Amino acid sequence: PAHGGIYRNVRLIVTDPLHITLPLYSFLQTEGPYAYATDITEKSAQVSLTVPVRNEHPRAVNLSVEATVRDARGEPVLTFVETKSIPAGSALSFSLTGRLASPHLWEPAYPYMYSIAVELRVDGQRVDDTSVPLGIRAIRWDPNAGLFVNGAHVKLHGWGQKATNEWPGLGAALPDWLQAFTLQLMKDGGGNFVRWGHVPGGPAQISAGDQLGLI
């Protein structure tokens, strides 16, 4: 809908034949890693991580997935390890889970973000890695009262952002920092919510929304 041209980041990603798949289902028919939290209270949260892995070697491979949850300062607060064997030319998902004590809960007024560093290792050697963002928040919708975040009622107020998303002189080809600046203007204007029209928000927009506290 941005009327042609390259208007989001383009990357060439070269991987080992054994690798974590990318979240590009429409093109590669693959799903990337995903993290989420359940059973959330002020005392603890159950953190779960799904890591899809593909083995394009002509042989089976024994590997381990090692994941470290880090707080906003980069300090490790939880670790996971799982080991499996993947046959040649196949794919499978690793499912890791653990309980995080005293979690910082994400909300629009306090957009606290964790990150999860994920590594694939074979014989102790790292062959692939990635990072997954994680905001821990309990969401509940009530048909009469509306939205609740971590048990507190939240009134949504914000803007609809069209897919063209243009700035003078640049058109729709905005660098990541300007995507964040656009959303910061909404935050500064008192908003806590953004709706993208016609297409999903891009990765830079989603990340900026997480960091700024925009739903």
N, CA, C and O of each residue as an XYZ file, in Angstrom:
860
protein
N       0.795     -1.233      0.000
C       0.000      0.000      0.000
C       0.824      1.279      0.000
O       0.269      2.371     -0.122
N       2.142      1.159      0.135
C       2.969      2.370      0.132
C       3.306      2.824     -1.281
O       4.175      3.677     -1.463
N       2.631      2.268     -2.285
C       2.700      2.761     -3.660
C       4.061      2.556     -4.295
O       4.510      3.385     -5.087
N       4.723      1.455     -3.954
C       5.944      1.096     -4.663
C       7.209      1.510     -3.935
O       7.181      2.324     -3.011
N       8.322      0.930     -4.374
C       9.606      1.249     -3.773
C       9.898      0.411     -2.546
O       9.029     -0.305     -2.048
N      11.130      0.504     -2.062
C      11.543     -0.208     -0.856
C      11.313      0.718      0.333
O      11.978      1.747      0.452
N      10.403      0.373      1.192
C      10.057      1.260      2.305
C      10.242      0.601      3.664
O       9.842      1.167      4.681
N      10.847     -0.597      3.702
C      11.253     -1.199      4.967
C      12.629     -1.815      4.782
O      13.120     -1.943      3.661
N      13.252     -2.199      5.905
C      14.609     -2.731      5.843
C      14.686     -3.988      4.982
O      13.773     -4.814      4.983
N      15.781     -4.118      4.252
C      16.056     -5.313      3.452
C      17.352     -5.923      3.960
O      18.356     -5.226      4.107
N      17.332     -7.224      4.228
C      18.523     -7.898      4.751
C      18.758     -9.203      3.996
O      17.810     -9.879      3.595
N      20.007     -9.544      3.810
C      20.409    -10.863      3.332
C      20.946    -11.619      4.538
O      21.954    -11.220      5.122
N      20.282    -12.705      4.915
C      20.654    -13.455      6.104
C      21.228    -14.798      5.671
O      20.539    -15.608      5.049
N      22.498    -15.028      6.005
C      23.187    -16.261      5.658
C      23.309    -17.108      6.921
O      23.791    -16.626      7.946
N      22.880    -18.352      6.855
C      22.864    -19.203      8.036
C      23.665    -20.473      7.807
O      23.981    -20.842      6.676
N      23.979    -21.121      8.896
C      24.474    -22.489      8.856
C      23.331    -23.388      8.381
O      22.169    -23.026      8.563
N      23.621    -24.555      7.774
C      22.530    -25.467      7.424
C      21.649    -25.842      8.619
O      20.477    -26.177      8.444
N      22.205    -25.788      9.819
C      21.417    -25.968     11.036
C      21.133    -24.583     11.604
O      22.059    -23.883     12.014
N      19.869    -24.180     11.633
C      19.589    -22.789     12.010
C      18.194    -22.636     12.600
O      17.311    -23.473     12.409
N      18.032    -21.538     13.321
C      16.725    -21.105     13.811
C      15.984    -20.489     12.630
O      16.538    -19.640     11.932
N      14.749    -20.901     12.396
C      14.035    -20.396     11.234
C      13.571    -18.957     11.456
O      13.487    -18.477     12.586
N      13.274    -18.288     10.343
C      12.871    -16.888     10.368
C      11.345    -16.768     10.413
O      10.647    -17.662      9.933
N      10.821    -15.690     10.977
C       9.373    -15.489     11.029
C       8.842    -14.934      9.712
O       8.340    -13.811      9.659
N       8.956    -15.725      8.655
C       8.548    -15.300      7.316
C       7.659    -16.375      6.696
O       7.997    -16.953      5.663
N       6.523    -16.635      7.334
C       5.706    -17.758      6.909
C       5.186    -17.583      5.481
O       5.132    -18.551      4.722
N       4.808    -16.370      5.111
C       4.237    -16.163      3.786
C       5.224    -16.474      2.670
O       4.820    -16.878      1.579
N       6.525    -16.287      2.934
C       7.534    -16.467      1.895
C       8.288    -17.792      2.040
O       8.424    -18.542      1.073
N       8.774    -18.072      3.245
C       9.605    -19.258      3.464
C       8.835    -20.426      4.060
O       9.370    -21.528      4.182
N       7.565    -20.186      4.435
C       6.773    -21.205      5.128
C       7.444    -21.616      6.444
O       7.393    -22.781      6.838
N       8.069    -20.653      7.112
C       8.719    -20.922      8.393
C       8.222    -19.929      9.443
O       7.730    -18.847      9.126
N       8.368    -20.331     10.683
C       7.994    -19.482     11.808
C       9.226    -19.236     12.666
O      10.022    -20.149     12.888
N       9.383    -18.040     13.137
C      10.519    -17.719     13.984
C      10.243    -18.025     15.437
O       9.149    -18.474     15.780
N      11.227    -17.787     16.306
C      11.051    -18.046     17.736
C      10.040    -17.087     18.352
O       9.862    -15.965     17.877
N       9.387    -17.538     19.404
C       8.318    -16.765     20.021
C       8.351    -16.990     21.522
O       8.491    -18.122     21.986
N       8.220    -15.903     22.283
C       8.218    -15.983     23.746
C       6.936    -15.360     24.283
O       6.409    -14.400     23.719
N       6.446    -15.925     25.384
C       5.241    -15.398     26.001
C       5.218    -15.798     27.471
O       5.964    -16.679     27.898
N       4.360    -15.147     28.229
C       4.255    -15.420     29.666
C       2.815    -15.741     30.026
O       1.882    -15.160     29.472
N       2.641    -16.668     30.959
C       1.324    -17.045     31.461
C       1.397    -17.135     32.988
O       2.468    -17.028     33.585
N       0.223    -17.335     33.600
C       0.147    -17.472     35.060
C       0.912    -16.330     35.735
O       1.809    -16.547     36.549
N       0.522    -15.107     35.364
C       1.273    -13.909     35.746
C       0.712    -13.316     37.039
O      -0.482    -13.035     37.143
N       1.595    -13.132     38.017
C       1.275    -12.406     39.239
C       2.455    -11.492     39.558
O       3.464    -11.500     38.853
N       2.321    -10.708     40.619
C       3.445     -9.874     41.037
C       4.592    -10.717     41.595
O       5.735    -10.261     41.630
N       4.297    -11.939     42.031
C       5.327    -12.792     42.625
C       6.085    -13.612     41.583
O       7.275    -13.875     41.753
N       5.406    -14.020     40.504
C       6.082    -14.861     39.528
C       5.302    -14.878     38.214
O       4.151    -14.447     38.148
N       5.965    -15.390     37.164
C       5.331    -15.574     35.860
C       5.959    -16.795     35.201
O       7.161    -17.032     35.319
N       5.131    -17.560     34.511
C       5.626    -18.703     33.755
C       6.037    -18.208     32.363
O       5.199    -17.745     31.589
N       7.316    -18.309     32.059
C       7.843    -17.844     30.779
C       8.048    -19.046     29.871
O       8.687    -20.023     30.262
N       7.506    -18.976     28.660
C       7.628    -20.062     27.694
C       8.266    -19.542     26.417
O       8.048    -18.400     26.012
N       9.049    -20.397     25.799
C       9.780    -20.026     24.584
C       9.688    -21.174     23.587
O       9.990    -22.319     23.922
N       9.274    -20.868     22.369
C       9.237    -21.843     21.277
C      10.297    -21.465     20.253
O      10.314    -20.338     19.759
N      11.183    -22.409     19.932
C      12.284    -22.148     19.006
C      12.227    -23.173     17.868
O      12.621    -24.322     18.069
N      11.749    -22.789     16.679
C      11.740    -23.714     15.549
C      13.122    -23.792     14.902
O      13.742    -22.766     14.624
N      13.597    -25.009     14.666
C      14.945    -25.249     14.140
C      14.846    -26.145     12.910
O      14.076    -27.105     12.883
N      15.635    -25.816     11.897
C      15.689    -26.630     10.682
C      17.099    -27.176     10.483
O      18.088    -26.468     10.671
N      17.172    -28.449     10.099
C      18.445    -29.114      9.829
C      18.543    -29.439      8.339
O      17.884    -30.361      7.858
N      19.353    -28.694      7.620
C      19.544    -28.931      6.197
C      20.850    -29.671      5.911
O      21.280    -29.749      4.760
N      21.480    -30.211      6.951
C      22.625    -31.091      6.758
C      22.161    -32.437      6.180
O      20.994    -32.794      6.343
N      23.044    -33.191      5.511
C      22.669    -34.511      4.992
C      22.731    -35.599      6.064
O      22.715    -36.786      5.738
N      22.802    -35.213      7.329
C      22.914    -36.164      8.426
C      22.151    -35.629      9.641
O      21.882    -34.433      9.755
N      21.822    -36.534     10.521
C      21.185    -36.118     11.770
C      22.187    -35.353     12.634
O      23.393    -35.591     12.569
N      21.667    -34.438     13.438
C      22.524    -33.606     14.279
C      21.971    -33.595     15.701
O      20.774    -33.395     15.910
N      22.847    -33.811     16.668
C      22.499    -33.614     18.076
C      22.842    -32.185     18.465
O      23.973    -31.741     18.265
N      21.897    -31.478     19.006
C      22.134    -30.079     19.343
C      21.414    -29.714     20.628
O      20.539    -30.441     21.099
N      21.793    -28.586     21.181
C      21.099    -28.033     22.345
C      20.682    -26.606     22.044
O      21.382    -25.862     21.356
N      19.532    -26.247     22.574
C      19.076    -24.855     22.553
C      19.286    -24.287     23.942
O      18.766    -24.815     24.925
N      20.046    -23.215     24.019
C      20.296    -22.544     25.290
C      19.709    -21.135     25.217
O      20.010    -20.376     24.295
N      18.884    -20.797     26.181
C      18.218    -19.495     26.187
C      18.398    -18.826     27.544
O      18.292    -19.469     28.588
N      18.669    -17.533     27.510
C      18.862    -16.751     28.731
C      17.949    -15.544     28.704
O      18.038    -14.704     27.808
N      17.064    -15.461     29.695
C      16.212    -14.276     29.841
C      17.016    -13.200     30.558
O      17.571    -13.435     31.631
N      17.071    -12.014     29.951
C      17.807    -10.892     30.544
C      16.856     -9.747     30.846
O      15.915     -9.482     30.097
N      17.120     -9.071     31.963
C      16.276     -7.932     32.318
C      16.671     -6.708     31.505
O      17.530     -6.788     30.628
N      16.043     -5.577     31.800
C      16.279     -4.372     31.010
C      17.708     -3.864     31.133
O      18.155     -3.094     30.282
N      18.431     -4.267     32.158
C      19.833     -3.874     32.318
C      20.787     -4.872     31.657
O      21.999     -4.660     31.642
N      20.234     -5.966     31.107
C      21.059     -6.975     30.481
C      21.524     -8.071     31.417
O      22.324     -8.920     31.024
N      21.033     -8.067     32.664
C      21.440     -9.073     33.637
C      20.613    -10.351     33.460
O      19.397    -10.267     33.292
N      21.244    -11.536     33.494
C      20.493    -12.788     33.356
C      19.613    -13.054     34.575
O      20.047    -12.894     35.715
N      18.354    -13.467     34.314
C      17.422    -13.739     35.407
C      16.805    -15.134     35.310
O      16.181    -15.600     36.263
N      16.973    -15.805     34.167
C      16.409    -17.135     33.998
C      17.096    -17.798     32.810
O      17.380    -17.136     31.812
N      17.365    -19.101     32.908
C      18.002    -19.816     31.809
C      17.230    -21.102     31.493
O      16.613    -21.711     32.367
N      17.287    -21.492     30.215
C      16.693    -22.747     29.755
C      17.738    -23.500     28.937
O      18.581    -22.886     28.282
N      17.681    -24.821     28.975
C      18.506    -25.660     28.101
C      17.691    -26.883     27.716
O      17.064    -27.513     28.567
N      17.702    -27.216     26.431
C      17.050    -28.441     25.973
C      17.895    -29.055     24.863
O      18.416    -28.338     24.009
N      18.030    -30.364     24.871
C      18.841    -31.081     23.887
C      17.973    -32.072     23.114
O      17.158    -32.789     23.693
N      18.165    -32.097     21.787
C      17.426    -33.020     20.928
C      18.306    -33.440     19.754
O      19.364    -32.862     19.505
N      17.837    -34.461     19.045
C      18.450    -34.873     17.787
C      17.470    -34.579     16.659
O      16.288    -34.908     16.758
N      17.962    -33.959     15.583
C      17.117    -33.624     14.440
C      17.587    -34.438     13.232
O      18.757    -34.363     12.859
N      16.696    -35.209     12.621
C      17.086    -35.962     11.430
C      17.468    -35.036     10.278
O      17.117    -33.856     10.268
N      18.187    -35.589      9.319
C      18.600    -34.807      8.148
C      17.381    -34.295      7.388
O      16.398    -35.012      7.206
N      17.465    -33.047      6.951
C      16.425    -32.467      6.118
C      15.089    -32.259      6.786
O      14.067    -32.195      6.102
N      15.062    -32.153      8.094
C      13.792    -31.990      8.797
C      13.846    -30.800      9.740
O      14.884    -30.161      9.909
N      12.704    -30.520     10.348
C      12.600    -29.397     11.277
C      11.782    -29.829     12.482
O      10.928    -30.710     12.385
N      12.050    -29.206     13.608
C      11.239    -29.417     14.802
C      11.327    -28.181     15.681
O      12.172    -27.310     15.471
N      10.448    -28.117     16.661
C      10.412    -26.979     17.574
C      10.840    -27.414     18.968
O      10.453    -28.476     19.456
N      11.639    -26.574     19.587
C      12.010    -26.731     20.981
C      11.030    -25.904     21.811
O      10.761    -24.745     21.495
N      10.506    -26.502     22.863
C       9.604    -25.794     23.769
C      10.244    -25.753     25.150
O      10.426    -26.787     25.792
N      10.583    -24.554     25.597
C      11.258    -24.379     26.880
C      10.380    -23.526     27.785
O       9.704    -22.608     27.320
N      10.393    -23.828     29.056
C       9.579    -23.074     29.991
C      10.255    -23.021     31.354
O      11.004    -23.924     31.725
N       9.981    -21.960     32.086
C      10.535    -21.799     33.424
C       9.795    -20.696     34.155
O       9.096    -19.895     33.535
N       9.944    -20.653     35.454
C       9.225    -19.655     36.255
C      10.173    -18.532     36.659
O      11.240    -18.764     37.228
N       9.752    -17.308     36.346
C      10.523    -16.109     36.665
C       9.966    -15.476     37.932
O       8.773    -15.179     38.010
N      10.819    -15.270     38.914
C      10.386    -14.685     40.185
C      10.346    -13.166     40.093
O      11.174    -12.553     39.419
N       9.381    -12.567     40.773
C       9.239    -11.103     40.894
C       9.390    -10.399     39.550
O      10.273     -9.556     39.396
N       8.541    -10.730     38.570
C       8.690    -10.112     37.244
C       8.297     -8.639     37.244
O       7.411     -8.217     37.987
N       8.966     -7.873     36.402
C       8.530     -6.512     36.110
C       7.431     -6.604     35.054
O       7.662     -7.141     33.970
N       6.252     -6.091     35.353
C       5.116     -6.227     34.452
C       5.018     -5.019     33.527
O       5.061     -3.871     33.968
N       4.883     -5.309     32.227
C       4.764     -4.266     31.209
C       3.371     -3.654     31.255
O       2.371     -4.363     31.370
N       3.319     -2.331     31.162
C       2.063     -1.608     31.001
C       2.380     -0.287     30.328
O       3.544      0.112     30.293
N       1.373      0.414     29.785
C       1.665      1.652     29.049
C       2.468      2.675     29.844
O       3.306      3.371     29.271
N       2.230      2.781     31.150
C       2.964      3.753     31.956
C       4.319      3.231     32.414
O       5.121      3.990     32.959
N       4.584      1.943     32.199
C       5.828      1.323     32.651
C       6.192      0.214     31.650
O       6.030     -0.969     31.948
N       6.680      0.598     30.472
C       6.917     -0.378     29.404
C       8.227     -1.153     29.592
O       9.200     -0.936     28.869
N       8.233     -2.050     30.564
C       9.443     -2.795     30.898
C       9.594     -3.983     29.954
O       8.686     -4.803     29.822
N      10.747     -4.066     29.302
C      10.995     -5.132     28.339
C      12.172     -6.009     28.757
O      13.254     -5.516     29.076
N      11.937     -7.308     28.747
C      13.001     -8.304     28.852
C      13.467     -8.674     27.444
O      12.801     -8.351     26.461
N      14.598     -9.344     27.353
C      15.044     -9.948     26.101
C      15.519    -11.364     26.390
O      16.004    -11.657     27.483
N      15.377    -12.234     25.403
C      15.815    -13.619     25.558
C      16.868    -13.903     24.492
O      16.581    -13.867     23.295
N      18.084    -14.184     24.936
C      19.175    -14.552     24.030
C      19.111    -16.053     23.793
O      19.150    -16.843     24.736
N      19.012    -16.443     22.518
C      18.843    -17.852     22.148
C      20.048    -18.295     21.334
O      20.459    -17.602     20.403
N      20.621    -19.452     21.680
C      21.765    -19.995     20.944
C      21.523    -21.462     20.602
O      20.995    -22.223     21.412
N      21.920    -21.847     19.386
C      22.016    -23.252     19.011
C      23.462    -23.679     19.180
O      24.372    -22.992     18.716
N      23.681    -24.812     19.845
C      25.043    -25.297     20.053
C      25.151    -26.767     19.648
O      24.278    -27.582     19.944
N      26.253    -27.077     18.959
C      26.588    -28.450     18.576
C      27.990    -28.730     19.093
O      28.942    -28.038     18.733
N      28.112    -29.739     19.933
C      29.405    -30.079     20.546
C      30.034    -28.863     21.235
O      31.246    -28.656     21.183
N      29.181    -28.069     21.879
C      29.655    -26.905     22.610
C      29.919    -25.676     21.777
O      30.238    -24.619     22.324
N      29.793    -25.787     20.441
C      30.072    -24.664     19.554
C      28.766    -24.007     19.112
O      27.810    -24.692     18.747
N      28.733    -22.689     19.146
C      27.545    -21.960     18.714
C      27.457    -21.948     17.188
O      28.422    -21.594     16.510
N      26.308    -22.333     16.653
C      26.113    -22.333     15.205
C      25.066    -21.314     14.759
O      25.022    -20.964     13.580
N      24.229    -20.834     15.668
C      23.254    -19.796     15.327
C      22.781    -19.151     16.613
O      22.836    -19.759     17.681
N      22.315    -17.913     16.507
C      21.785    -17.228     17.682
C      20.812    -16.153     17.243
O      20.833    -15.707     16.096
N      19.970    -15.747     18.159
C      19.026    -14.670     17.912
C      18.584    -14.100     19.254
O      18.948    -14.623     20.307
N      17.805    -13.035     19.212
C      17.270    -12.418     20.424
C      15.772    -12.208     20.251
O      15.311    -11.789     19.189
N      15.019    -12.504     21.306
C      13.564    -12.407     21.267
C      13.104    -11.439     22.351
O      13.482    -11.611     23.510
N      12.303    -10.427     22.021
C      11.798     -9.507     23.048
C      10.678    -10.151     23.854
O       9.976    -11.033     23.360
N      10.516     -9.709     25.091
C       9.460    -10.235     25.948
C       8.960     -9.143     26.878
O       9.710     -8.622     27.703
N       7.701     -8.808     26.737
C       7.010     -7.962     27.704
C       6.036     -8.835     28.481
O       5.219     -9.527     27.873
N       6.099     -8.822     29.786
C       5.245     -9.679     30.606
C       4.020     -8.884     31.037
O       4.126     -7.915     31.790
N       2.867     -9.302     30.554
C       1.639     -8.544     30.827
C       0.443     -9.484     30.774
O       0.369    -10.355     29.908
N      -0.474     -9.309     31.683
C      -1.704    -10.094     31.726
C      -2.821     -9.252     31.132
O      -3.172     -8.204     31.675
N      -3.379     -9.710     30.018
C      -4.401     -8.958     29.288
C      -5.761     -9.621     29.476
O      -5.891    -10.838     29.349
N      -6.759     -8.818     29.777
C      -8.117     -9.346     29.908
C      -9.107     -8.361     29.313
O      -9.061     -7.162     29.590
N     -10.009     -8.892     28.485
C     -11.074     -8.070     27.911
C     -12.394     -8.404     28.599
O     -12.722     -9.574     28.801
N     -13.141     -7.372     28.954
C     -14.457     -7.539     29.527
C     -15.472     -6.860     28.594
O     -15.264     -5.707     28.217
N     -16.559     -7.538     28.212
C     -17.484     -6.945     27.236
C     -18.177     -5.681     27.730
O     -18.676     -4.894     26.926
N     -18.212     -5.482     29.033
C     -18.869     -4.297     29.577
C     -17.880     -3.220     30.001
O     -18.131     -2.031     29.808
N     -16.753     -3.636     30.581
C     -15.813     -2.659     31.140
C     -14.637     -2.356     30.223
O     -13.994     -1.317     30.373
N     -14.338     -3.256     29.261
C     -13.236     -2.973     28.343
C     -11.969     -3.731     28.686
O     -12.012     -4.896     29.081
N     -10.833     -3.051     28.529
C      -9.517     -3.680     28.619
C      -8.925     -3.552     30.024
O      -9.013     -2.501     30.659
N      -8.315     -4.658     30.496
C      -7.568     -4.655     31.742
C      -6.159     -5.154     31.459
O      -5.981     -6.188     30.815
N      -5.159     -4.426     31.939
C      -3.754     -4.810     31.809
C      -3.202     -5.005     33.209
O      -3.175     -4.069     34.008
N      -2.768     -6.207     33.504
C      -2.258     -6.565     34.835
C      -3.273     -6.247     35.934
O      -2.917     -5.805     37.026
N      -4.536     -6.483     35.614
C      -5.604     -6.288     36.590
C      -6.125     -4.875     36.699
O      -7.108     -4.646     37.404
N      -5.502     -3.909     36.026
C      -5.932     -2.511     36.101
C      -6.662     -2.118     34.816
O      -6.229     -2.457     33.715
N      -7.767     -1.405     34.975
C      -8.527     -0.964     33.809
C      -7.741      0.082     33.020
O      -7.194      1.020     33.599
N      -7.688     -0.082     31.696
C      -6.968      0.848     30.839
C      -7.912      1.335     29.745
O      -8.464      0.531     28.995
N      -8.095      2.638     29.656
C      -8.883      3.244     28.585
C      -7.963      3.510     27.400
O      -6.971      4.228     27.523
N      -8.299      2.928     26.253
C      -7.468      3.111     25.068
C      -7.798      4.443     24.400
O      -8.961      4.757     24.148
N      -6.758      5.216     24.120
C      -6.934      6.459     23.371
C      -5.671      6.696     22.557
O      -4.562      6.665     23.091
N      -5.844      6.927     21.286
C      -4.673      7.086     20.431
C      -5.064      7.437     19.017
O      -6.003      8.201     18.794
N      -4.348      6.882     18.062
C      -4.507      7.274     16.666
C      -4.536      6.057     15.753
O      -4.034      4.986     16.091
N      -5.150      6.260     14.562
C      -4.995      5.326     13.460
C      -3.860      5.815     12.579
O      -3.832      6.978     12.174
N      -2.925      4.924     12.284
C      -1.768      5.288     11.463
C      -1.906      4.578     10.124
O      -1.945      3.349     10.070
N      -1.979      5.345      9.047
C      -2.173      4.757      7.734
C      -0.908      4.068      7.246
O       0.198      4.341      7.714
N      -1.107      3.167      6.291
C       0.011      2.363      5.813
C       1.078      3.204      5.119
O       2.257      2.851      5.153
N       0.679      4.327      4.482
C       1.670      5.158      3.792
C       2.667      5.782      4.764
O       3.859      5.846      4.460
N       2.200      6.247      5.935
C       3.105      6.608      7.032
C       4.211      7.558      6.577
O       5.384      7.334      6.875
N       3.846      8.610      5.862
C       4.838      9.432      5.171
C       5.324     10.621      5.997
O       4.622     11.134      6.868
N       6.553     11.039      5.689
C       7.108     12.297      6.172
C       7.578     13.105      4.962
O       8.041     12.526      3.979
N       7.465     14.447      5.019
C       7.878     15.268      3.877
C       9.334     15.013      3.502
O      10.210     14.940      4.364
N       9.569     14.881      2.218
C      10.917     14.691      1.708
C      11.389     13.251      1.705
O      12.366     12.919      1.034
N      10.701     12.384      2.455
C      11.102     10.985      2.548
C      10.058     10.027      1.988
O      10.375      8.888      1.644
N       8.814     10.491      1.898
C       7.768      9.569      1.512
C       7.581      8.506      2.576
O       7.569      8.810      3.769
N       7.435      7.261      2.149
C       7.192      6.166      3.081
C       8.466      5.441      3.483
O       8.415      4.538      4.318
N       9.615      5.811      2.910
C      10.874      5.110      3.191
C      11.529      5.698      4.430
O      12.511      6.434      4.333
N      10.986      5.373      5.587
C      11.457      5.977      6.830
C      12.497      5.086      7.498
O      12.315      3.870      7.552
N      13.573      5.658      8.003
C      14.506      4.871      8.818
C      13.865      4.499     10.152
O      12.866      5.090     10.561
N      14.453      3.517     10.818
C      13.862      3.017     12.062
C      13.700      4.120     13.101
O      12.690      4.167     13.803
N      14.694      5.012     13.204
C      14.618      6.039     14.240
C      13.429      6.968     14.006
O      12.852      7.490     14.959
N      13.063      7.176     12.738
C      11.944      8.060     12.457
C      10.608      7.357     12.701
O       9.618      8.005     13.040
N      10.578      6.042     12.529
C       9.385      5.296     12.934
C       9.156      5.471     14.439
O       8.030      5.698     14.883
N      10.240      5.361     15.215
C      10.134      5.533     16.666
C       9.742      6.970     17.019
O       8.958      7.193     17.941
N      10.295      7.954     16.277
C       9.971      9.356     16.533
C       8.488      9.627     16.294
O       7.860     10.366     17.052
N       7.924      9.026     15.234
C       6.509      9.197     14.933
C       5.644      8.702     16.089
O       4.690      9.366     16.496
N       5.993      7.529     16.609
C       5.218      6.985     17.722
C       5.457      7.761     19.017
O       4.569      7.850     19.864
N       6.659      8.322     19.167
C       6.932      9.143     20.341
C       6.032     10.384     20.353
O       5.602     10.829     21.417
N       5.749     10.939     19.173
C       4.823     12.069     19.094
C       3.436     11.674     19.597
O       2.771     12.453     20.280
N       3.008     10.462     19.255
C       1.717      9.988     19.742
C       1.734      9.825     21.262
O       0.779     10.185     21.950
N       2.842      9.275     21.771
C       2.983      9.113     23.216
C       2.979     10.472     23.911
O       2.311     10.653     24.929
N       3.725     11.421     23.358
C       3.789     12.755     23.948
C       2.443     13.459     23.902
O       2.153     14.315     24.738
N       1.613     13.094     22.912
C       0.287     13.685     22.800
C      -0.739     13.047     23.723
O      -1.918     13.399     23.682
N      -0.297     12.109     24.556
C      -1.193     11.494     25.532
C      -1.776     10.170     25.112
O      -2.666      9.647     25.784
N      -1.293      9.609     24.006
C      -1.847      8.352     23.529
C      -1.207      7.134     24.179
O      -0.068      7.180     24.644
N      -1.967      6.041     24.198
C      -1.419      4.762     24.645
C      -1.760      3.647     23.665
O      -1.591      2.468     23.975
N      -2.239      4.021     22.486
C      -2.772      3.037     21.543
C      -2.537      3.518     20.114
O      -2.675      4.705     19.821
N      -2.178      2.582     19.222
C      -2.051      2.908     17.805
C      -2.656      1.780     16.995
O      -2.474      0.606     17.318
N      -3.371      2.133     15.953
C      -3.940      1.157     15.029
C      -3.362      1.421     13.645
O      -3.521      2.508     13.090
N      -2.676      0.395     13.084
C      -2.179      0.529     11.715
C      -3.278      0.121     10.751
O      -3.950     -0.892     10.944
N      -3.450      0.927      9.710
C      -4.495      0.668      8.742
C      -3.973     -0.085      7.530
O      -2.920      0.252      6.990
N      -4.707     -1.098      7.104
C      -4.493     -1.845      5.856
C      -3.376     -2.881      5.929
O      -3.489     -3.935      5.303
N      -2.307     -2.619      6.670
C      -1.219     -3.585      6.789
C      -0.755     -3.605      8.248
O      -1.007     -2.648      8.981
N      -0.083     -4.673      8.683
C       0.462     -4.691     10.041
C       1.587     -3.670     10.193
O       2.198     -3.252      9.210
N       1.845     -3.283     11.420
C       3.018     -2.469     11.678
C       4.279     -3.252     11.354
O       4.318     -4.472     11.515
N       5.314     -2.549     10.895
C       6.586     -3.186     10.592
C       7.354     -3.524     11.855
O       6.990     -3.061     12.936
N       8.408     -4.322     11.745
C       9.186     -4.709     12.929
C       9.686     -3.518     13.737
O       9.640     -3.554     14.967
N      10.162     -2.464     13.078
C      10.651     -1.289     13.808
C       9.519     -0.600     14.552
O       9.720     -0.090     15.654
N       8.329     -0.580     13.959
C       7.183      0.044     14.614
C       6.716     -0.773     15.814
O       6.400     -0.214     16.865
N       6.673     -2.082     15.659
C       6.269     -2.948     16.766
C       7.247     -2.805     17.932
O       6.834     -2.700     19.087
N       8.544     -2.801     17.623
C       9.558     -2.670     18.671
C       9.437     -1.329     19.382
O       9.531     -1.266     20.608
N       9.228     -0.260     18.623
C       9.082      1.067     19.229
C       7.847      1.121     20.117
O       7.878      1.725     21.190
N       6.754      0.491     19.675
C       5.549      0.451     20.502
C       5.784     -0.256     21.823
O       5.299      0.182     22.866
N       6.537     -1.365     21.776
C       6.879     -2.072     23.012
C       7.683     -1.172     23.957
O       7.414     -1.116     25.157
N       8.665     -0.475     23.399
C       9.565      0.349     24.222
C       8.849      1.582     24.779
O       9.179      2.051     25.868
N       7.876      2.105     24.039
C       7.207      3.337     24.447
C       5.948      3.100     25.284
O       5.433      4.028     25.909
N       5.453      1.863     25.296
C       4.238      1.591     26.049
C       2.969      1.823     25.250
O       1.928      2.145     25.821
N       3.043      1.662     23.930
C       1.877      1.814     23.074
C       1.276      0.448     22.767
O       1.981     -0.455     22.316
N       0.019      0.299     23.000
C      -0.699     -0.939     22.670
C      -1.064     -0.895     21.191
O      -1.676     -1.831     20.678
